[in-house]
Amino acid sequence: MRRLTIGGFALVLVLATPSALAATKGRIVGRVLNATTGEPQPGVKVTLVGANEDGSDPMRRVAESDNRGRYAFEELETGPDRFYTLDARYAGGLFPGRAISLPADTERSPALKTTLRVWETTNVPDTILIRRDAIFAVPADEGIGIIESVTITNTSRLAYVGRGGPNSQASVGFALPNGAGNASVTILDSTYDVPEIVRTDFGFAATIAVPPGEMKLTFTYPLSGSGGSFDLSPTALYPILDLSVFAADPLRIESNRLEPTGEEHVGGRNYRIWATDEDIAAGDPVQLNAIAEADTGPLLLGAIAASLAVLIAVATWSLRRRRRFRARTPEREPAPDHLVDEIAALDLSYRAGEIGEEEWTRRRADLKRHLQKTRSPEPTR
């Protein structure tokens, strides 16, 4: 018996002694656990979707968890090229799982034991804040390519399902600038599997419930402009604690909220960085314009895609490193990264009702003063 972990699943794969005869059928069984209550959850709609790696031979089955939270799917095709996903729908939220497969190199039919986790849900948007939003702007053919990495924090103990009502697919939203138009959005990486996104008036939205804690989502889209100017201006859908723009040469940023903070060399390109020292409240517009300072040769979006892995890998490193260009580090003064984390943690405690408004206001003001001091520029020499 071997225990595996894949995505949100806890898996136990039961294997028999290998044989010359491969098992062609298997089963997926498991239970639904309510992570809010810690108890098995009955009455959950569990959907199994399967297909071959090339997309052929698709299938879909639905089961409902019994009074002990159990479900089962029998007579399933096995093999490394056959993939399945399990999704749970509960309390107005979609809780997806990662792709899994059933081994074929077993004498007996393999049984894959899984656990799907769901939460009680909320549609109150105040439970969501954006801990970090890092935007990479790269010159592209007839425009620029945008790569955006967002860290979302659900400050409640419930899963956020959006405010569109029980018949809405949209949950957490992401604003796109007007210049994006009807540009296609591609999800590059996510903490949780995002099987689908939906277009909205403000940009797009994920269709999954956002569990308590942090979720990271990285996506890309092309952006058109005029006369070498590209409008990146978003309207904040949720409070943003840390907004940064990494502009590849020869782009520069003009903004009413962000200031230049330094440079980084990433993946063979030089990026100039603009960031804000202050929180951005939900509903606030942020003026962001990328200006091409010189003519550039065309760069196809395919070339951008080839370097995405490098950009994503260094995004967090760059976010931490970039503060060195604007922060003094007097003795015994906390580093800016620590202060940002303390502010975020304080906000989480306040939103969770663990501290009162008076204490939150006082402590937050102190932390913001310290943060401003550590981020003051070095005097010109």
C-alpha positions in Angstrom: 0.0 0.0 0.0 1.4 3.4 -1.0 0.1 6.8 0.1 0.3 9.7 -2.4 -0.7 13.3 -2.3 -1.9 15.1 -5.5 -3.4 18.6 -5.4 -6.2 18.6 -2.9 -6.5 14.9 -2.8 -5.2 12.5 -0.1 -4.7 9.3 -2.0 -4.1 5.7 -1.1 -3.3 3.5 -4.0 -3.9 -0.2 -3.4 -1.7 -2.4 -5.7 -1.5 -6.1 -6.1 1.6 -8.1 -7.2 2.5 -7.2 -10.8 1.5 -9.6 -13.5 1.8 -10.1 -17.2 -1.9 -9.3 -17.4 -2.7 -5.6 -17.0 -5.8 -4.5 -15.3 -8.1 -2.6 -17.7 -10.7 -1.5 -15.2 -10.4 0.3 -11.9 -12.4 2.3 -9.4 -12.2 5.6 -7.6 -13.7 5.8 -4.1 -13.6 8.2 -1.3 -15.4 10.6 0.9 -16.2 14.3 1.2 -14.8 16.1 4.3 -16.2 19.4 5.4 -13.1 21.4 6.4 -15.2 23.9 8.3 -16.8 21.4 10.6 -14.2 18.7 10.4 -16.9 16.1 9.7 -17.9 14.0 6.7 -20.3 15.9 4.5 -23.4 14.1 3.0 -25.4 15.3 0.0 -22.5 16.7 -2.0 -22.6 16.5 -5.8 -19.4 14.9 -7.0 -18.6 15.0 -10.7 -16.1 12.7 -12.3 -14.8 13.8 -15.7 -12.4 11.6 -17.7 -10.6 11.6 -21.1 -7.5 10.4 -22.8 -4.4 12.6 -22.9 -5.3 13.8 -26.4 -8.8 14.6 -25.4 -10.5 11.6 -27.0 -13.1 9.3 -25.4 -14.5 11.8 -22.9 -16.8 10.7 -20.2 -18.7 12.3 -17.3 -20.4 10.7 -14.3 -22.1 12.2 -11.2 -22.5 10.8 -7.7 -23.8 12.1 -4.4 -22.0 11.6 -1.1 -24.0 9.4 1.3 -24.7 10.0 5.0 -21.1 9.1 5.8 -19.7 11.4 3.0 -18.8 8.5 0.8 -18.9 8.2 -3.0 -17.7 5.7 -5.6 -17.1 5.4 -9.4 -16.7 1.9 -10.8 -15.5 0.3 -14.1 -13.1 3.1 -15.0 -10.5 2.7 -17.8 -6.9 2.5 -16.5 -3.5 3.6 -17.9 -1.1 6.5 -17.7 -2.7 8.2 -20.7 -6.1 8.2 -19.2 -6.9 11.1 -16.8 -9.7 11.9 -14.4 -10.7 14.9 -12.3 -13.1 15.0 -9.3 -15.1 18.2 -8.6 -17.4 18.8 -5.7 -20.2 21.2 -5.6 -21.4 22.3 -2.2 -23.2 25.3 -0.7 -23.0 27.3 -3.9 -19.3 26.6 -4.4 -17.1 24.6 -6.8 -14.3 22.7 -5.2 -12.1 21.2 -7.9 -9.3 18.6 -7.7 -6.2 17.9 -9.8 -5.9 15.3 -12.6 -5.3 11.7 -11.5 -5.0 8.4 -13.3 -5.4 4.7 -12.5 -2.4 2.4 -13.1 -2.8 -0.4 -15.6 0.3 -2.5 -14.5 -1.6 -4.4 -11.7 -3.0 -7.9 -11.6 -6.1 -6.8 -9.7 -8.3 -3.9 -10.5 -6.7 -0.8 -8.9 -8.7 1.2 -6.3 -7.9 4.9 -5.8 -9.0 6.2 -2.5 -9.6 10.0 -2.4 -10.7 12.7 -0.1 -12.5 15.8 -1.4 -12.6 18.8 0.9 -15.4 21.4 0.9 -16.1 24.4 3.2 -19.1 26.3 4.3 -19.3 29.4 2.1 -19.7 33.1 2.1 -20.5 35.7 -0.5 -19.2 38.7 1.5 -16.5 40.4 -0.6 -14.9 42.1 2.4 -13.4 38.7 3.3 -11.1 39.0 0.3 -7.9 41.1 0.0 -5.0 41.1 -2.4 -1.8 40.6 -0.5 0.5 41.1 -3.6 -0.2 42.0 -7.2 2.9 41.8 -9.5 2.5 42.9 -13.1 5.1 42.2 -15.7 4.9 44.2 -18.9 6.9 42.9 -21.9 7.1 44.4 -25.5 5.2 42.2 -28.0 4.2 42.2 -31.6 1.8 45.1 -32.1 1.5 45.7 -28.4 2.7 44.4 -25.1 2.3 41.2 -23.2 1.1 41.2 -19.6 2.0 38.6 -17.0 0.2 39.1 -13.7 0.8 37.2 -10.5 -1.8 37.8 -7.8 -1.8 36.5 -4.2 -5.3 36.5 -2.8 -6.1 36.1 0.9 -9.4 34.9 2.2 -9.5 36.3 5.7 -12.6 34.4 6.8 -13.0 30.8 7.9 -15.4 30.1 5.0 -14.9 29.6 1.3 -15.6 32.7 -0.8 -18.1 32.0 -3.7 -18.7 35.5 -5.1 -21.7 37.8 -4.8 -23.5 36.8 -8.0 -26.0 34.5 -6.3 -26.5 30.8 -6.4 -26.8 30.6 -10.2 -23.6 32.6 -10.9 -20.4 30.8 -11.8 -18.2 33.7 -11.0 -16.4 33.8 -7.6 -13.2 35.9 -7.1 -12.8 38.6 -9.8 -9.7 40.0 -11.6 -9.7 43.5 -13.2 -8.3 44.0 -16.7 -7.4 47.4 -18.2 -9.6 48.9 -20.9 -6.9 48.3 -23.4 -7.2 44.6 -23.0 -10.6 44.7 -24.7 -11.7 41.2 -25.5 -8.2 39.7 -25.2 -8.0 36.1 -24.3 -6.7 35.4 -20.8 -4.5 32.3 -20.2 -4.1 30.9 -16.7 -0.4 29.9 -16.3 -0.3 28.7 -12.7 -2.6 28.5 -9.7 -2.6 27.1 -6.2 -5.9 25.4 -6.9 -7.0 23.9 -10.2 -9.1 26.5 -12.2 -11.0 24.5 -14.8 -12.7 27.5 -16.2 -12.9 31.3 -16.1 -15.8 33.6 -17.1 -15.7 37.0 -18.7 -17.1 39.9 -16.7 -17.7 43.6 -17.2 -14.5 44.3 -15.2 -12.3 41.6 -16.7 -12.7 38.0 -15.7 -13.6 35.8 -12.7 -12.5 32.4 -11.5 -15.3 29.8 -11.1 -13.9 28.0 -8.0 -14.7 28.7 -4.4 -11.7 30.3 -2.7 -10.9 28.4 0.6 -9.7 30.2 3.7 -6.0 31.3 3.5 -3.9 32.2 0.5 -4.4 31.4 -3.2 -2.0 32.4 -5.9 -3.0 32.9 -9.5 -0.7 33.8 -12.5 -2.2 34.7 -15.8 -1.3 36.4 -19.1 -3.0 38.5 -21.8 -2.0 40.8 -24.7 -2.6 44.5 -24.5 -3.0 46.9 -27.4 -2.2 50.6 -27.4 -1.7 53.7 -29.5 1.3 55.7 -30.3 3.6 53.7 -28.0 1.3 54.2 -25.0 -0.5 51.4 -23.3 -3.2 51.9 -20.6 -2.8 49.4 -17.8 -5.1 51.3 -15.4 -7.1 48.9 -13.2 -9.9 49.6 -10.6 -9.2 47.7 -7.4 -11.9 45.1 -6.9 -10.5 44.3 -3.4 -8.0 46.0 -1.0 -4.5 45.7 -2.4 -1.6 45.7 0.1 1.3 45.6 -2.4 1.1 46.6 -6.1 4.2 46.5 -8.3 4.8 46.8 -12.0 7.9 45.3 -13.7 8.4 47.0 -17.0 10.9 45.5 -19.5 13.1 47.9 -21.5 12.3 50.2 -23.2 8.9 50.5 -21.3 8.5 53.0 -18.5 5.5 53.5 -16.2 3.5 56.7 -15.6 1.2 56.5 -12.5 -0.6 58.6 -9.9 0.0 55.9 -7.2 3.3 54.1 -8.1 6.9 55.4 -7.9 10.1 54.0 -9.4 12.0 51.8 -6.9 14.9 50.2 -8.8 15.8 47.7 -11.5 16.1 43.9 -11.9 17.7 41.8 -14.6 15.4 38.8 -15.2 15.6 36.1 -18.0 17.8 38.2 -20.2 15.8 41.3 -19.9 16.1 44.4 -17.8 13.1 45.4 -15.7 12.4 48.8 -14.1 10.2 48.5 -11.1 7.4 50.8 -9.9 5.6 50.2 -6.6 3.3 51.8 -4.1 4.0 52.5 -0.5 0.3 52.8 0.5 -2.6 50.4 0.5 -5.1 50.7 -2.3 -8.8 50.5 -1.2 -11.4 48.5 -3.0 -13.0 50.7 -5.7 -10.0 53.0 -6.1 -8.9 53.6 -9.7 -5.1 53.4 -10.3 -3.6 55.3 -13.2 -1.0 53.1 -14.9 0.4 53.8 -18.4 3.2 52.0 -20.0 5.2 54.2 -22.4 7.6 52.8 -25.1 10.6 55.1 -25.0 12.1 53.8 -28.2 11.1 51.7 -31.2 11.4 47.9 -30.6 11.5 45.0 -32.9 8.5 42.7 -32.9 8.4 40.0 -30.3 5.7 37.3 -30.7 3.7 36.3 -27.7 5.0 32.8 -28.2 8.4 34.1 -27.3 6.9 35.5 -24.1 5.3 32.2 -23.3 8.7 30.5 -23.5 10.1 32.7 -20.8 7.1 32.6 -18.5 8.6 29.9 -16.2 11.6 32.1 -15.5 9.4 35.2 -14.8 7.1 33.3 -12.5 10.0 31.7 -10.6 11.7 35.1 -9.9 8.5 37.0 -9.3 8.6 36.5 -5.5 12.3 37.0 -5.3 12.0 40.3 -7.3 9.2 41.5 -5.0 11.5 41.0 -2.0 14.6 42.3 -3.7 13.1 45.4 -5.1 12.6 47.1 -1.7 16.4 47.2 -1.3 16.5 50.0 -3.8 14.4 52.3 -1.7 14.7 51.2 1.9 17.2 52.4 4.5 18.0 49.8 7.1 18.8 51.6 10.3 19.9 49.4 13.2 17.0 47.7 15.0 14.5 48.8 12.4 12.3 46.0 11.0 12.8 45.1 7.3 10.0 46.4 5.0 9.1 42.8 4.1 8.5 42.0 7.7 6.4 45.1 8.2 4.2 44.4 5.2 3.7 40.9 6.6 2.8 42.3 10.0 0.3 44.7 8.4 -1.3 41.9 6.5 -1.5 39.7 9.6 -3.0 42.5 11.6 -5.6 43.0 8.9 -6.4 39.3 9.0 -6.9 39.4 12.7 -9.2 42.4 12.5 -11.3 41.0 9.8 -11.6 37.7 11.7 -12.8 39.6 14.7 -9.8 38.7 16.9 -9.0 42.3 17.7 -11.1 45.4 18.0 -11.2 48.5 15.7 -9.4 50.8 18.1 -6.5 48.4 18.6 -6.3 47.7 14.8 -6.3 51.4 13.9 -3.6 52.2 16.5 -1.3 49.3 15.6 -1.7 49.7 11.9 -0.8 53.4 12.1 2.4 52.6 14.0 3.4 49.9 11.5 2.7 52.2 8.5 4.9 54.9 10.1 7.7 52.4 10.5 7.2 51.2 7.0 7.4 54.7 5.6 10.6 55.4 7.5 12.3 52.2 6.2 11.3 53.0 2.6 12.5 56.6 2.6 15.1 57.1 -0.2 18.8 57.4 0.5 19.9 61.1 0.4 21.6 62.1 -2.9 25.4 62.2 -2.7 
